[in-house]
Amino acid sequence: MSGHDRLLIYFALACMWIGGYATGRGRWVHALVNWADWQVVYAHRRTLCFWIAVPIVLAAAAGLWLRRPRRTLANYRAWRARR
């Protein structure tokens, strides 16, 4: 095993560690969106928490629309049909 091969192995291990760390840290996004969703639905509109939560919910909705536009549109149409 040459020095170049060891360098590639170390680089691959570092990439796997960074990817695993980033994936594990992504859980806070779900918690933040859940908090913001609760604030928008149940908090009074005069509270500061409501106005902090509104841009978070809008950003989450925009991200969902960009990631899965057909599914999001189908869910919106089904919601409109139930009303």
N, C-alpha and C positions, 0 to 999 in steps of 0.2 A: 504494500500500500504506500503510495507516494504522498508527498506533502500536499499536492493538489487535490487528491482524493479525500484526504482528511479535511481540507478546507471546505470542500463541497459538502461533506457530511455535517460539519459544524454549522455551515450556512443553512442546510436543510432543517437541522434541529432547531436553530434559532427562529426560522420562519414558522415552523410548527408551534413553537412556544408562543410567539407573538400572535399567531392566528388563534390559538386556543385562549389566550388571555383576552383578546379582543372579543371573541365570541362569548366568553363568560361575563364580560363587563357589559354586554348589550342588554342584560336583564333590567337595568335601571330605566331603560327607555320604556319598557312595558309598564313598569310601576309609575313612571311619570305620566304616561298617557292615561292610565287608569285613574290616577289622582285627578288629573285635569278633567276627565270625562265626568267624574263624580261632582266636581266643583261646578261645572257648567250646568249639570242637570239639577242639582239640589241646592246649591248655594244661592243666596240672594244676590241680585245684580248690583247692588250697591257695595258689596264687599270687595276688598282688594284681591282676594283669592280668585274670585270669578274673573276679574279682568286679567289676572296673570294666566289663568287657565285657557282663556279664549284663543290666544295665538298658538298655544301648544296643540289644542284640538284642531285648529285650522291647518297647522303644519302636518299633523298626523293624517288628516283627511287628504291633503294634497299629496303626501307621500304615498298613501294607499292608492289614490287615483293614478299616480304616475307608475306605480309598480304593477297594478292589476286593473287596467281601465275597463276591460269587458266585465269582469266579475263585479266591480264597483258599480257600474252602470246597471247591471242586472239586479243587484241588491237594491239600488235606488228605485228602479221601476217596480220591483215587488213591494217595496215599502209604500210607494205611491198608490199601488193598486189596493193595498189593505186599508188605506185611509178612506 
